[in-house]
Amino acid sequence: MNKKVCIVGLGYIGLPTAAVLADKGFLVHGVDVNEKAINLINNGEVHIYEPDLEKVVKKVVTAGNLSADIEPIKADVYILAVPTPFKENHKPDLDYVESATKSIIPYIEPGNLIILESTSPIGTTEKIVEWILNERTDLSVDEKKSNQIYVSHCPERVLPGKILKELIENDRIIGGINELSTNKTAQFYETFVEGKVLQTNARTAELAKLTENSYRDVNIAFANELSMICDDLKIDVWELVNLANHHPRVNILQPGPGVGGHCIAVDPWFIVDAVPERAQLIHTARNVNDNKPHFVIDKVKAATKNMINPTIACLGLSFKANIDDLRESPAVQIVKELSSIYNEQTILVAEPHINELPKELSDKNIELVNTQDAVLSAGVIVLLVDHEYFKSMDHEAINNKIVIDTRGILPNSDKTPLAIHL
């Protein structure tokens, strides 16, 4: 197999996708604006953490199946895997998608397949067609013409920490701008996906991904709201959820300090933006989850109100357990705001999956330390991420300290009068 694939965006989705395709025999050319990442990849190394990713990248780079550059090349298949954040007032920001599209326009030829994997607002795939045809009048999406190109949306639906496995095993949704685009794209994914390849149209595929993440967001919001209700009523939410989940048709999720990651914390806003008058429940859930970090911060302020120059240690920065991904992390937001509130003190942060603080925290009164030093030095400990590393630590070290546990890490035996469980 010598089919050439050009992937624009070598982040948490683009690079694993490039590695998987290259391992399946495709000739993959990766594109990114991050020159440091480009150099690392071409040396068989990686700039992000994902289990086994570096091993696969090293293998396929050595084999000559994967290379990276800041510029695209001519290829048979183009995959766009760039961020889709939002602007002020939660308006979708398609600048990255537009820039990625325009970067490949000079290289596109009739017969090429262009796939948008970025989670996007409804209608984005149609915009890609518009951007391409505005600059390339020699191309068409007319199924009856010889100069046609094929354009589809295939949203990623993988779990950080299991990306390499789920890229292959999970079902995929394919939505083309016409039936032939859908068919061509499905044929491509069927060469490496073991799960079902489900065919629809572009707009439905776009909404399907937004729906999946909104469903999860609403369910997390229920758990987070429940944790605040329990706090007011002096009830242990972790015990409550465990008891309620013994009902055969109840499965309440675990509460936390908020919701992070590039998907769940962002995607529901795309639905709200598209149909604000209809998306009432989705909008409310987003507000609940967005406000949960402030609830945690209020707990810290209440716990320290009678303390002079308290030393606060925050355990965890990533948006979920056992990964290094800090995107939209409520833990990062909490640490940042605590550094402003307690600006005369140093906020200690322990995050075993990173070696340096993100830029937004690096110029503040925040110090990245190892977990043992953080726990020993602090009088107030805020558990923000349920890393296995934190679960397995010696809990005796936190005796007689104020502990604000947002993840239910502490077992029942450790629930001293000084522990505050959200």
Order of alpha helices (4+ residues) and beta strands (2+ residues): beta-alpha-beta-alpha-alpha-beta-beta-alpha-beta-alpha-beta-alpha-beta-alpha-beta-alpha-alpha-alpha-alpha-beta-alpha-beta-alpha-beta-alpha-beta-alpha-beta-beta
